[in-house]
Amino acid sequence: MITLTRLNGQTLVVNAEKIRYVEATPDTLVCCESGEKLLVREPVQEVVRRAIEYARLIRRPLTE
């Protein structure tokens, strides 16, 4: 799960594994598998960075 910010400043948590694509329209539009579309304050690169960070976190070995 990643934390993002709606345009009105409200924080929301999104399941990063359910994101289908992200685009700049010029606001950042996050499109989910369900068809839901979210406009967020974070730039595209930041949404991608957070999604990658989340994926690395949940896929790392339990014993390090």
C-alpha positions as CSV (number, residue, x, y, z in Angstrom):
1,M,0.0,0.0,0.0
2,I,1.2,3.5,-0.8
3,T,0.1,6.8,0.6
4,L,-0.9,9.5,-1.9
5,T,-2.5,12.9,-1.6
6,R,-5.7,14.0,-3.4
7,L,-5.7,17.5,-5.0
8,N,-7.8,18.8,-2.1
9,G,-5.0,17.7,0.4
10,Q,-6.8,14.6,1.7
11,T,-4.5,11.6,2.2
12,L,-5.5,8.2,0.7
13,V,-3.9,4.8,0.7
14,V,-3.8,2.9,-2.6
15,N,-2.9,-0.8,-3.2
16,A,0.1,-0.4,-5.5
17,E,-0.4,-3.8,-7.0
18,K,-3.8,-2.7,-8.3
19,I,-2.5,0.3,-10.3
20,R,-2.9,-0.3,-14.0
21,Y,-1.2,2.9,-15.2
22,V,-0.2,6.5,-14.2
23,E,-0.2,9.5,-16.4
24,A,0.3,13.2,-16.3
25,T,-2.7,15.1,-17.7
26,P,-1.0,17.6,-16.4
27,D,-2.2,16.5,-13.0
28,T,-1.2,13.0,-12.0
29,L,-3.9,10.5,-12.9
30,V,-3.7,7.0,-11.2
31,C,-5.8,4.4,-13.0
32,C,-6.6,1.2,-11.1
33,E,-7.6,-2.2,-12.4
34,S,-11.1,-1.6,-11.1
35,G,-11.5,1.3,-13.5
36,E,-11.3,3.9,-10.7
37,K,-9.3,7.0,-11.5
38,L,-7.6,9.1,-8.9
39,L,-6.1,12.6,-9.3
40,V,-3.2,13.1,-7.0
41,R,-0.7,15.8,-6.1
42,E,2.4,13.7,-6.4
43,P,4.2,13.7,-9.8
44,V,4.2,10.6,-11.9
45,Q,7.8,9.8,-11.0
46,E,7.0,9.9,-7.3
47,V,4.1,7.5,-7.6
48,V,6.3,5.1,-9.6
49,R,9.1,5.4,-7.0
50,R,6.7,4.6,-4.1
51,A,5.2,1.6,-6.0
52,I,8.6,0.2,-6.7
53,E,9.7,0.7,-3.1
54,Y,6.5,-1.1,-1.9
55,A,7.1,-4.0,-4.4
56,R,10.7,-4.4,-3.1
57,L,9.6,-4.3,0.5
58,I,7.0,-7.0,0.1
59,R,9.2,-9.3,-2.1
60,R,12.4,-9.2,-0.1
61,P,13.4,-12.4,1.7
62,L,12.3,-12.7,5.3
63,T,15.8,-13.6,6.5
64,E,18.4,-11.0,5.7
